[in-house]
Amino acid sequence: MPAVPDRLAAWGQQLVETHDRLRDELDRLLDELDETSALTPDLRSHCVAFCGAVGRHHTSEDGTAFPALAAQYPELQDTLDGLARDHHVVAGILQSIDAVLTGSDDLAQARSDIDGLAAILESHFRWEERAIVAALDGLAEPGLTAERLFGREV
């Protein structure tokens, strides 16, 4: 296990907390989908906001967290590449959801796409948490923030 730098932020725990926030929001979104018979403006807004949060999270990981981890822990490169491939798959699903939200009233398709997103995200989050939490805690790069690493404010 890597040595933990002298700082207050436990980046690994913050990653888990970010994932937990996204999981909670996804659960609320799925509940909302269960309780409706139409893609209402509020439901569309909720979907767009959630999808945006996932996109920001993955963009931050790809642009900051993964390069920082690769620089300090080159042995993680294959894992980081796999996680980035997952991000690409998720981005495609997010685009599909956006197309449904902006181009149709097909609640069943929106639900199907969001169910698919939920399954992939949970698998991805678990893999990511198993694979990089300890390394994140050992990151020594100065100037890192939760916003830069994970697309969220603490």
DSSP file (Angstrom, degrees, kcal/mol; ACC not computed):
  #  RESIDUE AA STRUCTURE BP1 BP2  ACC     N-H-->O    O-->H-N    N-H-->O    O-->H-N    TCO  KAPPA ALPHA  PHI   PSI    X-CA   Y-CA   Z-CA
    1    1 A M              0   0    0      0, 0.0     3,-0.1     0, 0.0   134,-0.1   0.000 360.0 360.0 360.0 138.2    0.0    0.0    0.0
    2    2 A P        -     0   0    0      0, 0.0     2,-0.2     0, 0.0   137,-0.1  -0.293 360.0-101.0 -68.5 152.6    1.4    3.4   -0.9
    3    3 A A        -     0   0    0    135,-0.1     0, 0.0     1,-0.1     0, 0.0  -0.490  37.9-120.4 -68.5 142.1    2.5    5.8    1.8
    4    4 A V        -     0   0    0     -2,-0.2   134,-0.2    -3,-0.1    -1,-0.1  -0.757  26.2-125.7 -89.5 123.5   -0.2    8.5    2.5
    5    5 A P        -     0   0    0      0, 0.0     2,-1.5     0, 0.0   134,-0.1  -0.179  34.1 -92.4 -62.1 161.0    1.1   12.0    2.0
    6    6 A D  S    S+     0   0    0    134,-0.1     2,-0.3     2,-0.0    -2,-0.0  -0.609  85.1 107.6 -78.4  89.9    0.8   14.6    4.8
    7    7 A R  S    S-     0   0    0     -2,-1.5    -3,-0.0     1,-0.1     0, 0.0  -0.967  72.0-122.2-156.5 165.8   -2.6   16.1    3.9
    8    8 A L  S    S+     0   0    0     -2,-0.3     2,-0.4     2,-0.0    -1,-0.1   0.786  84.3  89.6 -84.0 -28.8   -6.2   16.1    5.2
    9    9 A A        -     0   0    0      1,-0.1     2,-0.9     4,-0.0     3,-0.1  -0.573  57.5-161.4 -78.9 123.5   -7.8   14.8    2.0
   10   10 A A     >  -     0   0    0     -2,-0.4     4,-2.1     1,-0.2     3,-0.4  -0.853  10.0-167.9 -98.0  95.7   -8.2   11.1    1.6
   11   11 A W  H  > S+     0   0    0     -2,-0.9     4,-2.2   125,-0.4    -1,-0.2   0.845  81.5  56.2 -59.8 -36.3   -8.7   11.0   -2.1
   12   12 A G  H  > S+     0   0    0    121,-0.3     4,-2.1     1,-0.2    -1,-0.2   0.930 108.9  46.4 -61.3 -44.5   -9.8    7.4   -2.1
   13   13 A Q  H  > S+     0   0    0     -3,-0.4     4,-2.6     1,-0.2    -1,-0.2   0.874 110.2  54.1 -65.3 -36.3  -12.6    8.1    0.3
   14   14 A Q  H  X S+     0   0    0     -4,-2.1     4,-2.3     2,-0.2    -1,-0.2   0.858 106.1  52.6 -68.0 -32.9  -13.6   11.1   -1.6
   15   15 A L  H  X S+     0   0    0     -4,-2.2     4,-2.7     2,-0.2    -2,-0.2   0.950 110.5  47.4 -63.1 -47.5  -13.9    9.0   -4.8
   16   16 A V  H  X S+     0   0    0     -4,-2.1     4,-2.8     1,-0.2    -2,-0.2   0.912 112.0  50.2 -60.1 -42.7  -16.1    6.5   -2.9
   17   17 A E  H  X S+     0   0    0     -4,-2.6     4,-2.3     2,-0.2    -1,-0.2   0.889 109.7  51.0 -63.6 -38.5  -18.2    9.5   -1.6
   18   18 A T  H  X S+     0   0    0     -4,-2.3     4,-2.2     2,-0.2    -2,-0.2   0.939 111.8  47.0 -62.8 -46.6  -18.5   10.8   -5.1
   19   19 A H  H  X S+     0   0    0     -4,-2.7     4,-3.0     1,-0.2    -2,-0.2   0.910 110.5  52.8 -61.0 -41.9  -19.7    7.5   -6.3
   20   20 A D  H  X S+     0   0    0     -4,-2.8     4,-2.7     1,-0.2    -1,-0.2   0.897 108.3  50.4 -62.5 -39.5  -22.1    7.2   -3.4
   21   21 A R  H  X S+     0   0    0     -4,-2.3     4,-2.3     2,-0.2    -1,-0.2   0.917 112.3  47.0 -63.3 -42.4  -23.6   10.6   -4.3
   22   22 A L  H  X S+     0   0    0     -4,-2.2     4,-2.5     2,-0.2    -2,-0.2   0.903 111.7  51.0 -66.4 -40.2  -24.0    9.5   -7.9
   23   23 A R  H  X S+     0   0    0     -4,-3.0     4,-2.5     2,-0.2    -2,-0.2   0.935 110.9  48.6 -60.2 -46.1  -25.6    6.2   -6.8
   24   24 A D  H  X S+     0   0    0     -4,-2.7     4,-2.1     1,-0.2    -2,-0.2   0.915 112.4  47.7 -61.4 -43.4  -28.0    8.1   -4.5
   25   25 A E  H  X S+     0   0    0     -4,-2.3     4,-2.3     1,-0.2    -1,-0.2   0.889 110.7  51.7 -66.9 -38.1  -29.0   10.5   -7.3
   26   26 A L  H  X S+     0   0    0     -4,-2.5     4,-2.8     2,-0.2    -2,-0.2   0.906 107.9  52.5 -64.0 -41.0  -29.5    7.6   -9.7
   27   27 A D  H  X S+     0   0    0     -4,-2.5     4,-2.4     2,-0.2    -2,-0.2   0.913 109.7  48.9 -60.2 -42.3  -31.7    5.8   -7.2
   28   28 A R  H  X S+     0   0    0     -4,-2.1     4,-2.4     2,-0.2    -2,-0.2   0.905 111.5  49.9 -63.6 -40.3  -33.8    9.0   -6.9
   29   29 A L  H  X S+     0   0    0     -4,-2.3     4,-2.3     2,-0.2    -2,-0.2   0.922 110.8  48.5 -64.5 -44.2  -34.0    9.3  -10.7
   30   30 A L  H  X S+     0   0    0     -4,-2.8     4,-2.0     2,-0.2    -2,-0.2   0.892 110.9  51.3 -63.9 -39.1  -35.1    5.6  -11.1
   31   31 A D  H  X S+     0   0    0     -4,-2.4     4,-1.3     2,-0.2    -1,-0.2   0.918 109.4  50.7 -61.6 -42.8  -37.7    6.1   -8.4
   32   32 A E  H  < S+     0   0    0     -4,-2.4     3,-0.3     1,-0.2    -2,-0.2   0.897 108.8  51.3 -62.8 -40.2  -39.0    9.2  -10.3
   33   33 A L  H >< S+     0   0    0     -4,-2.3     3,-1.0     1,-0.2    -1,-0.2   0.872 107.9  53.3 -63.7 -36.5  -39.1    7.1  -13.5
   34   34 A D  H 3< S+     0   0    0     -4,-2.0    -1,-0.2     1,-0.2    -2,-0.2   0.794 108.8  50.3 -66.0 -28.1  -41.2    4.5  -11.6
   35   35 A E  T 3< S+     0   0    0     -4,-1.3     2,-0.3    -3,-0.3    -1,-0.2   0.314 102.9  70.2 -97.0   8.3  -43.7    7.0  -10.5
   36   36 A T    <   -     0   0    0     -3,-1.0     3,-0.1    -4,-0.2     0, 0.0  -0.833  52.4-161.2-126.9 162.3  -44.4    8.7  -13.8
   37   37 A S  S    S+     0   0    0     -2,-0.3     2,-0.3     1,-0.1    70,-0.2   0.262  79.9  37.9-119.6   7.7  -46.2    7.9  -17.1
   38   38 A A  S    S-     0   0    0     69,-0.1     2,-1.7    68,-0.1    -1,-0.1  -0.992  85.3-103.4-154.6 156.6  -44.5   10.6  -19.1
   39   39 A L        -     0   0    0     -2,-0.3    -6,-0.0    66,-0.3    67,-0.0  -0.650  51.6-170.3 -81.4  85.6  -41.2   12.4  -19.7
   40   40 A T     >  -     0   0    0     -2,-1.7     4,-2.8     1,-0.1     5,-0.2  -0.275  36.3-106.6 -73.1 162.5  -42.2   15.6  -17.9
   41   41 A P  H  > S+     0   0    0      0, 0.0     4,-2.4     0, 0.0     5,-0.2   0.894 122.1  51.0 -57.0 -39.5  -40.0   18.7  -18.0
   42   42 A D  H  > S+     0   0    0      2,-0.2     4,-2.4     1,-0.2     5,-0.2   0.916 110.8  47.7 -65.2 -41.9  -38.9   18.1  -14.4
   43   43 A L  H  > S+     0   0    0      2,-0.2     4,-2.6     1,-0.2    -1,-0.2   0.917 111.5  50.5 -65.2 -42.6  -38.0   14.5  -15.1
   44   44 A R  H  X S+     0   0    0     -4,-2.8     4,-2.7     1,-0.2    -2,-0.2   0.928 111.1  49.1 -59.6 -44.3  -36.1   15.6  -18.2
   45   45 A S  H  X S+     0   0    0     -4,-2.4     4,-2.6    -5,-0.2    -2,-0.2   0.904 110.4  50.6 -62.3 -41.5  -34.2   18.2  -16.2
   46   46 A H  H  X S+     0   0    0     -4,-2.4     4,-2.5     2,-0.2    -1,-0.2   0.927 111.8  47.7 -62.1 -44.9  -33.4   15.6  -13.5
   47   47 A C  H  X S+     0   0    0     -4,-2.6     4,-2.9     2,-0.2     5,-0.2   0.926 112.5  48.8 -61.7 -45.7  -32.0   13.3  -16.2
   48   48 A V  H  X S+     0   0    0     -4,-2.7     4,-2.3     1,-0.2    -2,-0.2   0.916 112.2  48.7 -62.1 -43.5  -30.0   16.0  -17.8
   49   49 A A  H  X S+     0   0    0     -4,-2.6     4,-2.1     2,-0.2    -1,-0.2   0.925 113.6  46.4 -63.8 -44.3  -28.5   17.1  -14.5
   50   50 A F  H  X S+     0   0    0     -4,-2.5     4,-2.3     2,-0.2     5,-0.2   0.946 112.9  48.6 -63.7 -47.8  -27.6   13.5  -13.5
   51   51 A C  H  X S+     0   0    0     -4,-2.9     4,-2.5     1,-0.2    -1,-0.2   0.883 110.5  52.5 -61.1 -37.8  -26.1   12.7  -16.8
   52   52 A G  H  X S+     0   0    0     -4,-2.3     4,-2.7    -5,-0.2    -1,-0.2   0.895 107.7  51.4 -63.3 -40.3  -24.1   16.0  -16.7
   53   53 A A  H  X S+     0   0    0     -4,-2.1     4,-2.3     2,-0.2    -2,-0.2   0.910 111.0  47.5 -64.3 -42.2  -22.8   15.0  -13.2
   54   54 A V  H  X S+     0   0    0     -4,-2.3     4,-2.5     2,-0.2     5,-0.2   0.931 112.5  49.9 -63.8 -44.6  -21.6   11.6  -14.5
   55   55 A G  H  X S+     0   0    0     -4,-2.5     4,-2.5     1,-0.2    -2,-0.2   0.915 111.4  47.8 -61.0 -44.1  -20.0   13.2  -17.5
   56   56 A R  H  X S+     0   0    0     -4,-2.7     4,-2.4     2,-0.2    -1,-0.2   0.907 110.8  52.8 -62.8 -41.6  -18.1   15.8  -15.4
   57   57 A H  H  X S+     0   0    0     -4,-2.3     4,-2.2     1,-0.2    -2,-0.2   0.947 113.2  42.0 -59.5 -49.9  -17.0   13.1  -13.0
   58   58 A H  H  X S+     0   0    0     -4,-2.5     4,-2.9     1,-0.2     5,-0.2   0.874 112.3  54.0 -69.2 -36.5  -15.5   10.9  -15.8
   59   59 A T  H  X S+     0   0    0     -4,-2.5     4,-2.3    -5,-0.2    -1,-0.2   0.907 110.1  48.3 -62.1 -41.0  -14.0   13.9  -17.6
   60   60 A S  H  X>S+     0   0    0     -4,-2.4     4,-2.5     2,-0.2     5,-1.3   0.912 112.4  47.9 -66.2 -42.5  -12.2   14.9  -14.4
   61   61 A E  I  <>S+     0   0    0     -4,-2.2     5,-3.4     3,-0.2    -2,-0.2   0.951 114.9  45.5 -62.0 -47.7  -11.0   11.4  -13.8
   62   62 A D  I  <5S+     0   0    0     -4,-2.9    -2,-0.2     1,-0.2    -1,-0.2   0.872 121.0  38.9 -63.5 -37.1   -9.7   11.1  -17.4
   63   63 A G  I  <5S+     0   0    0     -4,-2.3    -1,-0.2    -5,-0.2    -2,-0.2   0.748 137.0   2.7 -88.3 -24.6   -8.1   14.5  -17.4
   64   64 A T  I  X5S+     0   0    0     -4,-2.5     4,-2.2    85,-0.2     5,-0.2   0.691 124.3  47.2-127.9 -57.7   -6.6   14.7  -13.9
   65   65 A A  I  ><S+     0   0    0     -5,-1.3     4,-2.6    84,-0.5     5,-0.2   0.941 114.2  45.1 -62.9 -49.8   -7.0   11.6  -11.7
   66   66 A F  H  ><S+     0   0    0     -5,-3.4     4,-2.9     1,-0.2     5,-0.2   0.922 114.1  47.7 -66.1 -44.0   -5.9    9.0  -14.1
   67   67 A P  H  > S+     0   0    0      0, 0.0     4,-2.2     0, 0.0    -1,-0.2   0.909 113.2  49.5 -61.9 -38.3   -2.9   10.9  -15.5
   68   68 A A  H  X S+     0   0    0     -4,-2.2     4,-1.8     2,-0.2     5,-0.2   0.921 113.6  46.0 -64.9 -42.4   -1.8   11.6  -11.9
   69   69 A L  H  X S+     0   0    0     -4,-2.6     4,-3.4    -5,-0.2     7,-0.2   0.920 112.0  50.9 -65.1 -43.2   -2.2    8.0  -10.9
   70   70 A A  H  < S+     0   0    0     -4,-2.9    -2,-0.2     1,-0.2    -1,-0.2   0.876 109.5  51.2 -63.1 -37.2   -0.3    6.8  -14.1
   71   71 A A  H  < S+     0   0    0     -4,-2.2    -1,-0.2    -5,-0.2    -2,-0.2   0.897 121.3  31.9 -67.1 -39.6    2.6    9.1  -13.4
   72   72 A Q  H  < S+     0   0    0     -4,-1.8    -2,-0.2     1,-0.2    -1,-0.2   0.788 132.6  30.5 -89.0 -29.2    3.0    7.9   -9.8
   73   73 A Y    ><  +     0   0    0     -4,-3.4     3,-2.5    -5,-0.2    -1,-0.2  -0.644  62.0 171.8-131.1  74.1    1.9    4.3  -10.3
   74   74 A P  G >  S+     0   0    0      0, 0.0     3,-1.8     0, 0.0     4,-0.3   0.750  74.9  71.8 -58.7 -22.8    2.8    3.2  -13.8
   75   75 A E  G 3  S+     0   0    0      1,-0.3     3,-0.3     2,-0.1     4,-0.3   0.657  91.4  60.0 -67.0 -13.3    1.8   -0.4  -12.9
   76   76 A L  G <> S+     0   0    0     -3,-2.5     4,-2.9    -7,-0.2    -1,-0.3   0.445  73.7 102.5 -89.4  -0.8   -1.8    0.8  -12.9
   77   77 A Q  H <> S+     0   0    0     -3,-1.8     4,-2.7     1,-0.2     5,-0.2   0.881  79.4  48.8 -55.8 -45.1   -1.8    1.9  -16.6
   78   78 A D  H  > S+     0   0    0     -3,-0.3     4,-2.0    -4,-0.3    -1,-0.2   0.914 114.2  46.8 -62.1 -41.4   -3.7   -1.1  -17.9
   79   79 A T  H  > S+     0   0    0     -4,-0.3     4,-2.6     2,-0.2    -2,-0.2   0.928 112.2  49.7 -64.2 -45.2   -6.3   -0.7  -15.3
   80   80 A L  H  X S+     0   0    0     -4,-2.9     4,-2.4     1,-0.2    -2,-0.2   0.885 109.2  52.4 -62.7 -38.5   -6.6    3.0  -15.9
   81   81 A D  H  X S+     0   0    0     -4,-2.7     4,-2.0    -5,-0.3    -1,-0.2   0.906 110.1  48.9 -62.8 -40.8   -6.9    2.3  -19.6
   82   82 A G  H  X S+     0   0    0     -4,-2.0     4,-2.1     2,-0.2    -2,-0.2   0.907 110.8  49.4 -65.3 -41.8   -9.8   -0.1  -18.9
   83   83 A L  H  X S+     0   0    0     -4,-2.6     4,-2.0     1,-0.2    -2,-0.2   0.899 109.8  51.7 -63.6 -39.8  -11.5    2.3  -16.7
   84   84 A A  H  X S+     0   0    0     -4,-2.4     4,-1.8     2,-0.2    -1,-0.2   0.873 106.5  54.1 -64.8 -36.4  -11.2    5.0  -19.4
   85   85 A R  H  X S+     0   0    0     -4,-2.0     4,-2.0     1,-0.2    -1,-0.2   0.913 106.5  52.3 -62.9 -40.8  -12.7    2.6  -21.9
   86   86 A D  H  X S+     0   0    0     -4,-2.1     4,-2.9     1,-0.2    -2,-0.2   0.915 105.4  55.1 -57.9 -42.4  -15.7    2.2  -19.5
   87   87 A H  H  X S+     0   0    0     -4,-2.0     4,-2.5     1,-0.2    -1,-0.2   0.887 106.0  51.8 -58.8 -38.5  -16.0    6.0  -19.5
   88   88 A H  H  X S+     0   0    0     -4,-1.8     4,-1.7     2,-0.2    -1,-0.2   0.910 110.0  48.2 -65.1 -42.1  -16.2    5.9  -23.3
   89   89 A V  H  X S+     0   0    0     -4,-2.0     4,-1.8     2,-0.2    -2,-0.2   0.933 112.2  49.2 -62.4 -46.1  -19.0    3.3  -23.1
   90   90 A V  H  X S+     0   0    0     -4,-2.9     4,-2.7     1,-0.2    -2,-0.2   0.901 106.7  56.3 -61.1 -40.9  -20.8    5.4  -20.5
   91   91 A A  H  X S+     0   0    0     -4,-2.5     4,-2.1     1,-0.2    -1,-0.2   0.886 105.4  52.2 -59.5 -38.5  -20.5    8.5  -22.7
   92   92 A G  H  X S+     0   0    0     -4,-1.7     4,-2.0     2,-0.2    -1,-0.2   0.901 110.0  47.7 -63.8 -40.7  -22.2    6.7  -25.5
   93   93 A I  H  X S+     0   0    0     -4,-1.8     4,-2.6     2,-0.2    -2,-0.2   0.901 109.3  53.8 -66.5 -40.2  -25.1    5.8  -23.2
   94   94 A L  H  X S+     0   0    0     -4,-2.7     4,-2.4     1,-0.2    -2,-0.2   0.892 108.4  50.1 -60.9 -38.7  -25.3    9.4  -22.0
   95   95 A Q  H  X S+     0   0    0     -4,-2.1     4,-2.3     2,-0.2    -1,-0.2   0.896 109.7  50.9 -65.2 -39.7  -25.6   10.5  -25.6
   96   96 A S  H  X S+     0   0    0     -4,-2.0     4,-2.0     2,-0.2    -2,-0.2   0.916 110.6  48.5 -63.4 -43.0  -28.3    8.0  -26.2
   97   97 A I  H  X S+     0   0    0     -4,-2.6     4,-2.7     1,-0.2    -2,-0.2   0.923 110.4  51.6 -62.5 -43.8  -30.2    9.3  -23.2
   98   98 A D  H  X S+     0   0    0     -4,-2.4     4,-2.3     1,-0.2     5,-0.3   0.897 107.4  53.2 -60.0 -40.6  -29.8   12.8  -24.3
   99   99 A A  H  X S+     0   0    0     -4,-2.3     4,-1.8     1,-0.2    -1,-0.2   0.903 111.3  45.8 -62.6 -40.7  -31.2   11.9  -27.7
  100  100 A V  H  X S+     0   0    0     -4,-2.0     4,-1.5     1,-0.2     6,-0.3   0.926 113.9  48.9 -66.3 -43.9  -34.3   10.4  -26.2
  101  101 A L  H  < S+     0   0    0     -4,-2.7    -2,-0.2     1,-0.2    -1,-0.2   0.843 121.6  33.4 -67.0 -33.1  -34.7   13.4  -23.8
  102  102 A T  H  < S+     0   0    0     -4,-2.3    -1,-0.2    -5,-0.2    -2,-0.2   0.648 126.6  36.6 -97.6 -16.4  -34.4   16.0  -26.5
  103  103 A G  H  < S+     0   0    0     -4,-1.8     2,-0.3    -5,-0.3    -2,-0.2   0.430 115.0  17.3-121.2   2.6  -35.9   14.2  -29.5
  104  104 A S     <  -     0   0    0     -4,-1.5    -1,-0.1    -5,-0.1     0, 0.0  -0.954  55.7-126.3-158.7 176.8  -38.8   12.1  -28.2
  105  105 A D        +     0   0    0     -2,-0.3     2,-1.5    -3,-0.1   -66,-0.3  -0.031  58.3 139.2-116.3  26.3  -41.4   11.4  -25.5
  106  106 A D     >  +     0   0    0     -6,-0.3     4,-2.3     1,-0.2     5,-0.2  -0.565  22.8 174.4 -82.1  88.8  -40.4    7.7  -25.3
  107  107 A L  H  > S+     0   0    0     -2,-1.5     4,-2.8     1,-0.2     5,-0.2   0.877  78.3  56.1 -61.2 -39.6  -40.5    7.0  -21.6
  108  108 A A  H  > S+     0   0    0      1,-0.2     4,-2.4     2,-0.2    -1,-0.2   0.903 109.3  45.9 -62.7 -41.0  -39.8    3.3  -22.1
  109  109 A Q  H  > S+     0   0    0      2,-0.2     4,-2.7     1,-0.2     5,-0.2   0.909 112.3  50.7 -68.3 -41.1  -36.7    4.0  -24.1
  110  110 A A  H  X S+     0   0    0     -4,-2.3     4,-2.5     1,-0.2    -2,-0.2   0.934 112.3  47.5 -60.0 -45.1  -35.5    6.5  -21.6
  111  111 A R  H  X S+     0   0    0     -4,-2.8     4,-2.7     2,-0.2    -2,-0.2   0.916 111.8  50.1 -63.0 -43.4  -36.1    4.0  -18.8
  112  112 A S  H  X S+     0   0    0     -4,-2.4     4,-2.3     2,-0.2    -2,-0.2   0.927 112.7  46.3 -61.2 -45.8  -34.3    1.3  -20.7
  113  113 A D  H  X S+     0   0    0     -4,-2.7     4,-2.4     1,-0.2    -1,-0.2   0.902 114.1  47.7 -64.6 -40.9  -31.3    3.5  -21.4
  114  114 A I  H  X S+     0   0    0     -4,-2.5     4,-2.6    -5,-0.2    -2,-0.2   0.868 109.8  52.9 -71.3 -35.5  -31.1    4.6  -17.8
  115  115 A D  H  X S+     0   0    0     -4,-2.7     4,-2.1    -5,-0.2    -1,-0.2   0.922 110.7  48.1 -61.5 -43.1  -31.4    1.1  -16.5
  116  116 A G  H  X S+     0   0    0     -4,-2.3     4,-2.3     1,-0.2    -2,-0.2   0.912 111.2  50.3 -62.5 -42.5  -28.5    0.1  -18.8
  117  117 A L  H  X S+     0   0    0     -4,-2.4     4,-3.0     1,-0.2     5,-0.2   0.917 108.3  53.3 -60.3 -43.8  -26.5    3.1  -17.5
  118  118 A A  H  X S+     0   0    0     -4,-2.6     4,-2.2     1,-0.2    -2,-0.2   0.910 109.7  47.6 -59.7 -43.6  -27.3    2.1  -13.9
  119  119 A A  H  X S+     0   0    0     -4,-2.1     4,-1.9     2,-0.2    -1,-0.2   0.931 115.2  44.2 -65.1 -45.6  -25.9   -1.5  -14.4
  120  120 A I  H  X S+     0   0    0     -4,-2.3     4,-2.8     1,-0.2     5,-0.2   0.918 112.8  52.0 -67.1 -42.5  -22.8   -0.3  -16.1
  121  121 A L  H  X S+     0   0    0     -4,-3.0     4,-3.5    -5,-0.2     5,-0.3   0.920 108.6  50.0 -61.8 -43.3  -22.1    2.4  -13.6
  122  122 A E  H  X S+     0   0    0     -4,-2.2     4,-2.3    -5,-0.2    -1,-0.2   0.938 113.7  45.0 -63.1 -44.6  -22.4    0.1  -10.6
  123  123 A S  H  X S+     0   0    0     -4,-1.9     4,-2.2    -5,-0.2    -1,-0.2   0.929 116.4  47.0 -61.5 -45.0  -20.0   -2.4  -12.1
  124  124 A H  H  X S+     0   0    0     -4,-2.8     4,-3.0     2,-0.2     5,-0.2   0.930 111.1  50.5 -63.2 -47.7  -17.6    0.4  -13.1
  125  125 A F  H  X S+     0   0    0     -4,-3.5     4,-2.8     1,-0.2     5,-0.2   0.920 111.0  49.0 -59.4 -44.1  -17.8    2.1   -9.7
  126  126 A R  H  X S+     0   0    0     -4,-2.3     4,-2.4    -5,-0.3    -1,-0.2   0.928 113.1  46.9 -62.6 -44.5  -17.1   -1.2   -7.9
  127  127 A W  H  X S+     0   0    0     -4,-2.2     4,-2.6     2,-0.2    -2,-0.2   0.946 113.6  48.2 -61.0 -48.5  -14.1   -1.9  -10.2
  128  128 A E  H  X S+     0   0    0     -4,-3.0     4,-2.5     1,-0.2     5,-0.4   0.912 111.4  49.9 -60.3 -43.5  -12.7    1.6   -9.8
  129  129 A E  H  X S+     0   0    0     -4,-2.8     4,-1.0    -5,-0.2     5,-0.3   0.905 114.5  44.3 -64.2 -41.3  -13.1    1.5   -6.0
  130  130 A R  H  < S+     0   0    0     -4,-2.4     4,-0.2    -5,-0.2    -1,-0.2   0.883 119.4  42.9 -66.8 -37.4  -11.3   -1.9   -5.8
  131  131 A A  H  < S+     0   0    0     -4,-2.6    -2,-0.2    -5,-0.2     4,-0.2   0.810 126.6  16.1 -85.7 -31.7   -8.6   -0.9   -8.2
  132  132 A I  H  X S+     0   0    0     -4,-2.5     4,-2.8    -5,-0.2     5,-0.2   0.506  88.4  95.7-129.1  -2.0   -7.5    2.7   -7.4
  133  133 A V  H  X S+     0   0    0     -4,-1.0     4,-2.1    -5,-0.4  -121,-0.3   0.941  92.7  45.6 -58.6 -48.4   -8.7    3.8   -3.9
  134  134 A A  H  > S+     0   0    0     -5,-0.3     4,-0.9     1,-0.2    -1,-0.2   0.909 114.1  48.9 -62.6 -41.2   -5.4    2.9   -2.2
  135  135 A A  H >4 S+     0   0    0      1,-0.2     3,-0.7     2,-0.2     4,-0.5   0.902 108.0  54.5 -65.7 -40.0   -3.3    4.5   -4.9
  136  136 A L  H >< S+     0   0    0     -4,-2.8     3,-1.5     1,-0.3  -125,-0.4   0.914 104.2  55.3 -58.5 -41.6   -5.5    7.7   -4.8
  137  137 A D  H 3< S+     0   0    0     -4,-2.1    -1,-0.3     1,-0.3    -2,-0.2   0.777 108.6  49.4 -63.0 -24.7   -4.8    7.9   -1.0
  138  138 A G  T << S+     0   0    0     -4,-0.9    -1,-0.3    -3,-0.7    -2,-0.2   0.445  78.1 129.9 -93.9  -0.3   -1.1    7.8   -1.8
  139  139 A L    <   -     0   0    0     -3,-1.5  -128,-0.1    -4,-0.5   -70,-0.1  -0.312  32.0-177.6 -58.5 132.5   -1.1   10.5   -4.5
  140  140 A A        +     0   0    0    -72,-0.1    -1,-0.1  -136,-0.1  -134,-0.1   0.386  35.7 126.3-112.7   0.8    1.6   13.1   -3.8
  141  141 A E    >   -     0   0    0      1,-0.1     3,-0.8     2,-0.1     2,-0.0  -0.434  59.2-126.9 -64.9 126.9    1.0   15.6   -6.7
  142  142 A P  T 3  S+     0   0    0      0, 0.0    -1,-0.1     0, 0.0    -2,-0.1  -0.347  84.2  32.5 -72.2 155.2    0.5   19.1   -5.2
  143  143 A G  T 3  S+     0   0    0      1,-0.3     2,-0.2    -2,-0.0    -2,-0.1   0.508  77.2 146.2  83.2   5.2   -2.5   21.2   -6.1
  144  144 A L    <   -     0   0    0     -3,-0.8     2,-0.3     4,-0.1    -1,-0.3  -0.505  22.0-178.8 -75.9 144.5   -5.0   18.4   -6.4
  145  145 A T     >  -     0   0    0     -2,-0.2     4,-2.7     1,-0.1     5,-0.3  -0.921  41.6-111.5-134.3 162.0   -8.6   19.0   -5.4
  146  146 A A  H  > S+     0   0    0     -2,-0.3     4,-3.0     1,-0.2     6,-1.0   0.871 119.4  55.0 -60.7 -36.1  -11.8   16.9   -5.4
  147  147 A E  H  > S+     0   0    0      4,-0.2     4,-1.6     3,-0.2    -1,-0.2   0.935 111.9  42.0 -63.2 -46.0  -13.1   19.1   -8.1
  148  148 A R  H  4 S+     0   0    0      2,-0.2   -83,-0.4     1,-0.2    -2,-0.2   0.900 122.8  39.2 -68.2 -40.4  -10.1   18.5  -10.4
  149  149 A L  H  < S+     0   0    0     -4,-2.7   -84,-0.5   -85,-0.2   -85,-0.2   0.905 135.8  11.6 -76.3 -42.3   -9.9   14.8   -9.6
  150  150 A F  H  < S-     0   0    0     -4,-3.0    -3,-0.2     2,-0.3    -2,-0.2   0.374  97.1-109.2-125.8   1.9  -13.6   13.8   -9.5
  151  151 A G  S  < S+     0   0    0     -4,-1.6     2,-0.3    -5,-0.5    -4,-0.2   0.824  84.0  98.3  73.2  30.3  -15.6   16.6  -10.9
  152  152 A R        -     0   0    0     -6,-1.0     2,-0.3   -96,-0.1    -2,-0.3  -0.986  69.8-120.2-146.7 156.6  -17.1   17.6   -7.6
  153  153 A E              0   0    0     -2,-0.3    -8,-0.0    -7,-0.1     0, 0.0  -0.729 360.0 360.0 -92.5 148.2  -16.7   20.1   -4.8
  154  154 A V              0   0    0     -2,-0.3    -1,-0.1     0, 0.0    -9,-0.0   0.485 360.0 360.0 -72.2 360.0  -16.0   18.8   -1.3
